[in-house]
Structures are given as structure tokens and as C-alpha cells.
Amino acid sequence: KLAGVAVGPPMTELGPVPGPKMSARMSIYSTGMRPTITYSYVQGKVYNFLERPTGWKCFLYHFSVFLIVLACLVLSVLSTIPEYELLAYETLFWVEIVLVVFFGVEYVVRLWSAGCRSKYVGILGRLRFARKPISIIDLIVVMASIVVLSVGSKGQVFATSAIRGIRFLQILRMLHVDRQGGTWRLLGSVVYIHRQELITTLYIGFLSLIFASYFVYLAERDEVDSGMSNFADALWFGVVTVTTIGYGDIIPQTWIGKTIASCFSVFAISFFALPAGILGSGFALKVQQKQRQKHFNRQIPAAACLIQTAWRSYAVDNFQTATFKMFLRKRTHTPASGLSTPKPKKSVSTNTLNRGYIWALEPNFLRGAELSISLALPAGRGGELVW
């Protein structure tokens, strides 16, 4: 009921006309009708499907692409083994044709669908989209595949080394799986947050590696069987030791060299393991932060729906045409007395509010919806802001 006029659904001879059906997850301002399928609508849907995948359909599509790329990579590995070279080459040839056509069409579709965004509209916008690193990688992969298929790898003079080098570029297809770069951004954020700890551990570890390798070189340089004829060999021995690889090609022969290597191993191996622990704890904290953010984002639609519903319920009984009128109140004037003059109210400027004073908005809906603003001033002083 609004201004004495009953408002309700349209009536017919058979009764009221039912409105559009709304699900529990639909906004209260939604009409319940599907959007009109237009050129820009289709363009936006395709762009979101390819560039911003959400839902099980997008996951199924991109996971299928990943499996195809992985199968092609396995065939490329098998083609280097003499026992499976012929079979893998024949299968790989047809798989390469399918992938070239698929990735070429997908690249064109991505370039077309990017026009739904304002910064990619027009020819200059498409060129801006094509200059993105992932778009350049897609174009390089498609061109490399076309060169491999056109030249071939059998009976060609150009084939043996050049084609294998070009085929290596097809490994970049694995980057196609993570087009948004979420994994790289996550790794970069963790490294940036813990950069101070990582720099400290790497610096001390590098210094210990240099000094220990030099002392081992001084102890082993005169030994023939040690293999440390120069400082570079001793440095290689130190790197192999601290990484716990232990190839065994260089071994200290003297007791002094063995003692230095043993002390260096106990200290350096434990110290070089610190970056792994720092990155591991950083990843755990980052994942926990993302989980909290997801939980918070799930509560936003419910809170917004609750606020909308409460406001509409209140606005039904309110006759004001502006939303701010219910917060206004008339300023009361105290009559001037001959014996005393009214004490002027303390005015609080905007700059004073911006210096850290706390002010709270307390609307009272039961008594004319007056606006009450209280200020917490330092040293017990109070103030009032009147609108």
C-alpha cells in the first residue's frame, strides 16, 4: 500500500497473474527473465569462458585441453626413443595437425571475444590484446607447429637439428593451461612477502659455500686423485655437497679436507634447507588467507540480500520520496535571555574529523528517524555536528 492506493499483481478473470519465478540465490531486484541474446552478450560469454573460467563446464574444457597437450608431449618424448620412433612419429603427425587447427581457431576466437572489454575494442584494442605475453606465446606455438608440419622431419636436410629446436617451442603449450598466471602470482607474492628472510639465508649460505670451498681447495690442491686441480672444481664439489646430490666425481683425499667437508656439510646443508621451510610456511599462510577470503565472499550476497529486504520492508511504510530525509531534523533555537547570552555550539570542521576523531551514526527509526552524531574528542571534550 503506497499513499492510500493498493498496489499488487495485475488481476484477471481467473485471478492474479503470477509474477516471474525467482530462486533463492537470485537478487530481489531481478526480473527472473533470461537476458536477451545479443552480439555483445555472446561475445562476453565466450570471453569469460576462455579467459575467466568458472564452473564445471569450463573446468572440463580446459582439463581436456591439458590432457591433449600432455599426450602430445609424451609422444614427443617417445619419438626420441629408437624403439618407438616410427609409431610415435606417425601418431604425433596427426595429433599435431589437430592441435594446430584447434589452437589456431581458439586464438582467433580469443582475439574476437576480447572486444567485449572496452580496452580491447577496435583494431588497436585487438593489437593490445595480442601483445599480452600469453597471447604472444600462443602465436609462437601455433607458428612453430606449422613450421614443423610443413617442413617435416624425415628426408629433409633442414630436419635434424633445426626442426628439433623448433619442436622444443611446442613445450610452451603447457603454459596454456594456466593462462591467468595464478600459480606464478601466488609464488611471486610468497617470495615478495618473505623476501627479507630469503635474502638473508641465501646471502649467508653463499658466503659459507665460498669460504668452505676455498679451504677444501687449499687442503686438496696438491693431491692427484682428489680431482681438485683448481678452485672451480672445489666450488663444484661444494655445490654438489650442500645440495645433497653427491655425484662422487670429486672426493677429498686428505684428513684435513675431509674434516672441513664434514663440518661444512653439517652446517651448510641445514642452512640451505631454510628457504624451503620459509616458502612452505608462506604458502600455507597464503592458502589460509585465500580460504578466509572465500568464506567472506560467500557471506556478501546473503548480507546484501538481507539489507535489501530490510530496506524494502521499511520503505513500504515510509512516505518520503528521498532516502536522506528521514535523517534530517530541524535545528532548535534557544530564545535569547536578557541576563545571559546563549553559549555558541562548538563547530567541528571536516579537517578536524579527518584528524582521527571518531563519529558514529545512530538513526532512531522509532522517534521520527532523527540523526544523532556523537564525537569522541581528546581530553574529555565533547562536540556536536548539526545538519
N, C-alpha and C positions, 0 to 999 in steps of 0.2 A: 504494500500500500504506500503510495507516494502522493502527498498533497491532496489527500482525500479521494484519490482515484485508484480503483483496484487495478492492479497490473498482474497479469497471469498469462498462461499459454493460450493461444488462439482456440476458439471454440467452433465446433461444427455440430451438425445434427447428431452425430454419433458420439459426441463428447469432445474433450480437449485433445488437441493434436499433440502427440508425444514429441518431445524435443530430441536432439541428437544424443545417442548413447555415448557415455563417457566412462572410460576406465578409471581405476583408482590411481593410476600413475599419470593421468592426463591433467594438464593445467585447468584451473577453474575458468579461465578465460578462453579456453579452446572451444572451437565450434564443433569438434568431433568429426569434421569433414576432412577428407584427404585433400592435400594441396593439388592445384591444377598442374598437370604435367606440361611444362613448357621447355623451351630450348635451354634456358639458363638452369632450370631445375635439374634436367638430365645431366647437364654439364657439371653441376655441383655434386650430384650423387656419384658420378664417375670419378671425380677428383677425390672425394672423400673415401671412396672405395679403394683407390690405388695409393693415395698419399697419406691418408689418415685412417688406417684400417681399424675398425671396431666391430665386434660381433663374430659369431661363429662362421658366417659365410666368408668374411674377409680372411679369417684365420685359415679356413680350408683352402682358399685360393692361394694365399702366399705360402702355405706349407706345401702345397702341391708343386709350386714353382721351385721351392727349396729342394724337394726330393728329385725333381728333374735335373736341376743343376748339380746335385750331389752324384747322381747316376752318371752324368756326363764327365764329371771329374774322375770317377772310378774307372770309366772306360779309357780316359786319357792316361791314367796310370798303367792300366793293363796293356795299352798299346806300346809301351816301352819294354815289355817283357817278351822275349822271342817266342815263347810257347803260345802266347795268346795274342800275338801281334796281328795276325791276319783276321781272326774273328773280331777282335776289338776294333780294328780299323774299319771293317765293313759296317759294323753296328754304329760306330761313332760317326760315320759319314752321314747316315740318315738322321741320327739324333741331332747332329749339328745343323742340318737343313731345317728341321722342325724348330730348333731353338732360335736360329737366325730369323725365321719368319715370325715366330712368336714375339721375340724381344723387339724386332723392328716395328711390328704393329703396336705393341704396348708402348713403345717410345713415342710413336705418333699420337696415340690416344692420350698419353700423359701430357704431351705438348698441347693438344687441343683442349683438354679438360682444365688446364691451368688458367684458361681465360675466364673462369668463374670468379677469380680473385682480381681485385682492382689493380694490383701492381703487376699483373701478368696480362693485362688486356692489350690487344693490338699486336703489331709485329714487334715493336720494341719490348713489350712485355714478354712475348714468347722468347725473344733472344735473352732477356734477363733470366727466364726460367731455364733456358738451355745452358747458361753459364754457371749454373749450380754445379758443385763438384760431383754429386751423384749422377746428374744428367750427363756430364762430360764422360764419366766412367761408363755409363750405359752406351753412349755413342761409340766410344773406343772399343768396347766389347763387340758390338754389332759389326763395326768395320773390320776388326781383326778376324772375326768368324767368316765374313765374306771373302777376305783375302785367302784364308786357309782353304775354303771350299773352291774358290776359283783357280788357285794355283795347284792345289793337290799336294800329296806327299809321296807319290810313287812315280818314278821315272822322270823326275824333274831335277834339273841342275840346281835350281834355287831352293830345293825342298829341305835338304838335310839339316842345315843349321838355322836358316832364316825362318822357315815355317815353324820349327820347334820354338824359336824365340817369340814368334807372333802367337803361337798357341799358348804360351805362358800367360799372355794377357787375358786369356779366357778364364783364368783363375779369379780374375776380378769379379766374375759373376757371383761369387759368394758374398760380395758386398751388397748385392741386390736384395738380399734377404732383410737386411737392416737399413732400409733407406732413410729412416728418420734419425739414425745415428744415436739411438737411445743408449746402447751399450757404451759407446765412446764418450757420450756426455756424462754417463754415470761414473766411468773410470776417471775422466778428467776432473769431475767435481770432487771425488775422493782424494785424488792426488793433490788438488789445489788446497783442500781443507787441511791436509796433513803434510803440506809442503815443507814446513819448518822441521818437523821430525825426520822426514825422509832425507832432506839435505844434510842434516847433522849426522845421521847414521852413515850415509854414503860417503861423506867427507872423511869421517874418522876411519871408516873401513878402507877407503882408498889410500890414506896415509899409512895405515898399518900394513897394507899389501905392498906398498913401495919399499918401506923400510925392511920388512921381513925378507922380501925377495932379494934385496941388496945384500943383507947379511948372509943369506944362504949362498949367494953367488961368491962372496968373499971366501966362504969356507970350502966351496966345491970347485972353484975355477981351476985348481991345479990337478984335479982328479980326471983321469982319462975316461973312465967308464961312467961317470956321472951324467955326461951329456950337457953340462952347463958351461959351454965354452964362451958364452957372452951373457950380458945382463938380460937380453931379450929372452933367452932360454930360461933363466931364473924367474923372470916375470911370468912366462907361460906356466912354469911349474907352480907359482903362487896362485894364479888364477884357477888352474885345474884343482889345486888343493882346497881352496876356500869354497869352491862350488861343489865339492864332494864328488867330482867325476872320477878322478884317478885313472887316467889312461895308462899309466905305467911306462911311458916312453922315457921319462926323465926321473931318476931316482937318486936321492942324496946317498953318498958313499961314506963320508966321514961321520964320526960321532958328533962332532960339533954341528955339522949340517943337519943331522937327524934330530938333535936336541932343539935347534932353532925351528926346524919344520914342525916338530911336535907341539912346542909352545905356541907357535903361530897358528897351527890348526885349531887348537882348543879355543884360543881367543877369537880368531877371525871368523871361524865357522859360526860360532854363537852370535857374533856381532853382525855378520852378513845376513843372518836369519831374521833380524829385527824388522827390516822393511816388509817382509811377508806378513808378520804379525800386525804391523801398523795398517797395511792395506786391508787385511782381513777384518780387523775391528772397524775400520772405516766403512767397508761395505756393509757390515752388519748394522751399524748405526744408520746408514743411508737407507737400507731396506726398511728398518723400523720406522724411520721418518716418513717414507712413502706409504707405509701401511696406515699410519696415523692420518696422513693427508687424505687417503682414500676413505677412511672411516668418517672424516669430517665432511668430505664431499657428498657422501651418502645422506648426511643429515640436512644438507642445504635445501633440497627440494621439499622435504617434509616441513621444515621450518618456514619456507616461503609459502607453501600451501596453507599452513596454519595462520600465518599473518594475513594472507589474502582473505581467507574465510572469516577471520575475526573482524577485519575491516569492513567487509561487505555486510556482515551481520550488524555492525554498529551503524553503517551508513544508511541502512534501511529506515531507521527511526530518526535520522538527522535531516533537517530541512535546509541546511546550509548548502550553498552552491559551490563554495570554496573550501578546501580542506584545512586551510590555516585559520579560518575564522573562529573555530572553537577554541583556539589557544589564546585569543585576544581577550583582554579585559580593560574596562575603562579606568583611566587614571583618576584616583580620588584626590580632591583638592581639600586641604585643611583650611578653614576660614581663618583669616589673619586676626590676631588679637592686638589690642592696643598696648597691653602690658608686655607681651613677648612677641618676638618675630619667629616665624617657622624656621626650623633648622633645615638648611638645604640638604638634600639627599646626596650621598656620595656617588659620583658618577664614575663608572668603570669603563675605560676606553677599550677598544679592540686590542691595542698593543698590550694593555695590562692583562687581558685574557690570554694572550699568546705567550706571556712570560711564565706560564706554568700554573695559573690559578685554576682550581677545579670548579666546574659548574655542572649542575645536574638539572635535567628537565623532568619535572614531575607534574604531568597533566592530571587534573582531577575531573573525571568524567561525570561523577555523581552530583557535583555542585556547579553546573554551568560550564564545565570544562575550562577552568581558569588555568593560566600558565604561572607556575611558580618556579623561579630560578634562584637557587641558593649558591652563594660564592664562599669558598673557603680561602680566606685571606691569611697571610702570615701574621704572627704575633697576636692572634686572637681577634683581629679586626674583621668586621663583617661588612658586607656591601650588598646592594640590591640593584639588579638590572631591570628596568621597567621598559616594556614595549608598548 
